[in-house]
Amino acid sequence: PGYSVEIVGYADKLTGSSKRNMYVSKLRVEAVVNRMIELGVPTDLISSNYVGDTQQPFSENDLNRVIVCTVK
């Protein structure tokens, strides 16, 4: 009780087109959200977003093939 989880999916800029990277980051987010639900996290506590390669949280390209999960 008293928490929420935010999931954001990313993709690196050097692999694939922007459209493909958006799709890949969406699949990553869906996989994590589905697993969290399987593990018992209530769906109303999970928010998610995917940004493809429009944002790069890390300076090293390959590290941007990532999901960032924040518990608030």
trRosetta pair geometry for C-beta under 8 A, 3 or more apart (Angstrom, degrees):
i j d omega theta_ij theta_ji phi_ij phi_ji
3 45 6.7 46 98 -163 70 126
3 71 5.7 -4 -173 -177 123 96
3 72 6.4 150 -159 77 67 48
4 45 5.0 -153 -122 -166 61 72
4 46 7.5 179 -170 -77 75 23
4 47 6.6 27 165 -1 118 102
4 71 7.5 163 83 -155 38 53
4 72 5.0 -14 60 58 86 102
5 36 6.9 -152 96 -161 160 157
5 41 6.5 -13 12 -173 147 145
5 45 5.9 59 13 134 88 90
5 46 5.1 -19 70 -108 103 68
5 47 7.3 175 89 28 52 64
5 69 6.4 -13 -170 -168 102 94
5 70 7.2 154 -157 80 52 47
5 71 5.5 -23 -101 -102 75 68
5 72 7.5 -175 -83 16 26 77
6 47 5.1 -17 -110 70 73 98
6 48 7.4 162 -163 -86 51 38
6 49 7.7 -5 -174 13 93 99
6 69 7.3 158 81 -155 51 45
6 70 4.6 -10 58 59 100 99
6 72 6.6 45 -9 -16 106 115
7 29 5.5 135 128 -143 115 87
7 32 5.4 175 -148 100 143 130
7 33 5.9 -150 44 -67 160 87
7 36 7.8 -145 -56 -11 139 149
7 46 6.7 5 -2 -168 113 97
7 47 7.3 179 25 91 71 47
7 48 4.3 -14 67 -111 101 88
7 49 7.5 164 90 29 59 55
7 67 6.0 -12 -166 -175 93 111
7 68 7.5 156 -154 80 43 48
7 69 5.4 -8 -103 -104 74 76
8 29 7.4 -33 -155 -98 15 117
8 48 7.3 174 -77 -157 39 56
8 49 5.1 -9 -112 70 79 90
8 50 7.0 156 -164 -94 53 36
8 51 6.5 9 -176 -3 101 109
8 67 7.0 155 78 -159 43 60
8 68 4.9 -11 59 57 97 96
8 70 7.8 20 3 1 103 105
9 25 3.6 148 127 180 106 81
9 26 6.5 177 75 -66 151 21
9 27 7.9 156 -166 57 160 44
9 28 4.3 145 -135 78 124 110
9 29 3.8 -103 -28 -47 128 96
9 32 7.7 177 -75 17 103 128
9 48 7.6 29 -12 -175 98 99
9 49 7.4 -157 24 102 74 47
9 50 3.9 -14 59 -116 110 90
9 51 7.0 170 81 22 59 64
9 66 7.8 -176 -147 101 50 43
9 67 5.2 -25 -99 -104 69 80
10 25 5.6 -1 -121 -118 2 124
10 28 8.0 -52 42 70 42 154
10 50 7.8 -163 -59 -155 30 67
10 51 6.1 -10 -100 63 67 96
10 52 7.4 13 -150 112 43 10
10 53 7.4 85 -175 -95 74 42
10 55 6.5 -91 -115 83 109 85
10 56 7.1 120 -168 -114 131 41
10 57 6.2 -114 -64 5 164 104
10 64 5.1 -98 135 -178 125 78
10 65 7.2 -136 98 -106 85 15
10 66 5.3 6 53 60 111 76
10 67 7.4 -178 19 -85 76 32
10 68 7.2 44 -11 -10 114 99
11 15 7.3 -114 171 72 98 98
11 16 7.1 -47 162 61 136 128
11 21 3.6 -172 92 -163 145 92
11 22 7.4 -109 18 -54 137 26
11 24 4.9 92 -95 79 135 117
11 25 4.6 -110 -28 -51 98 100
11 28 7.9 172 -68 -2 85 138
11 52 5.1 -34 32 -162 115 49
11 53 4.9 -66 84 -58 89 80
11 64 6.6 39 131 131 17 97
11 65 6.3 28 -134 -107 50 64
12 15 5.4 57 77 21 103 100
12 21 7.5 -130 60 -128 37 125
12 53 6.4 12 128 -110 16 108
12 56 7.4 63 -128 -121 55 104
12 61 4.8 79 -158 175 126 79
12 62 6.2 -19 -76 -99 156 27
12 63 7.9 108 -85 54 113 38
12 64 4.2 125 -87 73 73 109
12 65 5.4 -41 -19 -50 103 82
13 21 7.6 6 -103 -99 37 166
13 53 4.5 129 -88 -172 63 130
13 56 6.4 -42 -25 -77 111 129
13 61 6.6 -95 44 -135 82 102
13 64 7.3 18 -8 82 72 157
14 61 5.1 12 9 -168 125 146
15 21 7.3 124 87 -88 74 103
15 65 7.8 9 42 -77 140 117
16 20 3.8 -116 180 92 121 129
16 21 5.1 153 94 -55 118 80
16 24 6.8 115 57 -13 169 138
17 20 4.6 95 51 9 78 103
17 21 6.8 -143 92 -5 39 88
18 21 5.7 -56 -144 38 30 112
18 22 6.5 35 155 -23 63 102
18 52 6.2 73 -170 148 66 144
18 53 6.0 -113 -120 50 68 110
18 54 7.5 69 -152 -61 107 80
19 22 5.9 -52 -153 30 30 112
19 23 6.7 28 150 -16 62 106
20 23 5.6 -57 -153 37 34 113
20 24 6.3 34 151 -20 69 106
21 24 5.5 -49 -141 36 34 112
21 25 6.3 33 158 -17 65 104
21 52 4.1 96 114 -166 91 93
21 53 4.2 0 138 -19 160 103
22 25 6.0 -56 -148 38 28 107
22 26 6.4 33 150 -22 62 106
22 50 6.7 114 -165 124 62 110
22 51 7.8 -78 -118 154 76 19
22 52 3.5 -40 -81 -70 60 131
22 53 7.7 -87 -54 11 63 71
22 54 7.9 39 -86 -18 95 105
23 26 5.6 -54 -151 33 31 115
23 27 6.6 31 152 -18 65 103
23 52 7.8 43 8 -99 42 106
24 27 5.7 -52 -150 34 33 111
24 28 6.6 37 151 -21 64 103
24 52 7.4 96 52 -122 82 72
25 28 5.5 -48 -149 33 36 116
25 29 6.5 37 153 -19 65 103
25 50 4.0 150 122 -170 100 108
25 51 6.3 -84 142 52 162 43
25 52 4.9 -145 14 -81 136 40
25 53 7.9 -169 -35 -37 132 53
26 29 5.8 -56 -151 36 31 110
26 30 6.3 31 153 -19 66 107
26 50 4.5 -161 -79 53 56 167
27 30 5.7 -54 -145 37 32 112
27 31 6.4 34 156 -22 65 105
28 31 5.9 -57 -152 33 29 111
28 32 6.6 21 155 -13 64 107
28 50 7.2 134 57 -117 93 120
28 66 7.9 120 171 131 155 15
28 67 5.2 -163 150 -63 113 106
29 32 6.0 -60 -150 39 31 106
29 33 6.1 28 157 -16 68 110
29 48 4.9 128 180 -178 121 124
29 49 7.2 -144 -120 76 155 20
29 50 4.7 -122 -12 -66 140 107
29 67 6.4 153 -87 -119 57 113
30 33 5.8 -56 -141 41 29 110
30 34 6.1 30 159 -19 65 110
31 34 6.0 -57 -146 37 25 110
31 35 6.4 23 156 -17 62 108
32 35 5.8 -57 -148 37 30 110
32 36 6.3 32 154 -20 65 106
32 48 7.9 157 79 -117 105 128
32 67 5.1 153 -40 -179 155 168
32 69 6.9 -145 174 -75 142 118
33 36 5.7 -55 -149 35 30 112
33 37 6.5 31 153 -18 64 105
33 46 5.8 129 -136 157 94 146
33 48 5.3 -49 -71 -59 132 151
34 37 5.7 -54 -150 36 32 112
34 38 6.4 36 150 -20 65 104
35 38 5.4 -50 -149 35 35 116
35 39 6.4 29 153 -15 65 108
36 39 5.7 -60 -149 41 32 109
36 41 4.2 -31 163 37 95 135
36 46 6.1 134 101 -93 143 142
37 40 7.8 104 -178 -28 29 9
37 41 6.2 -80 -83 62 37 81
37 43 6.0 23 -107 -76 112 86
37 46 7.4 -81 -63 0 86 156
41 45 6.1 -113 174 72 90 119
41 46 6.1 86 129 -54 121 114
42 45 4.9 83 73 3 89 107
42 46 7.6 -173 96 -10 50 90
43 46 5.8 -65 -152 34 41 109
51 54 4.9 -107 170 55 91 102
51 55 4.7 3 130 23 147 107
53 56 7.0 15 -164 -69 67 91
53 64 7.3 73 -122 139 75 137
56 59 7.7 89 134 -94 113 28
56 61 7.8 -41 -150 -116 130 53
56 64 5.0 -42 -142 -105 79 144
57 63 8.0 -103 82 120 85 100
57 64 6.5 151 40 -113 73 82
57 66 7.1 -86 50 69 124 132
57 68 6.4 88 -31 -49 172 142
58 63 3.8 -65 100 97 160 123
58 64 5.4 -153 47 -64 97 75
58 66 7.4 77 -3 8 127 146
59 63 8.0 27 56 48 44 130
60 63 4.5 71 80 2 98 115
60 64 7.8 -173 92 -19 56 83
61 64 6.1 -61 -170 18 38 114
62 65 6.3 -35 -175 8 52 110
63 66 6.4 2 162 -34 58 131
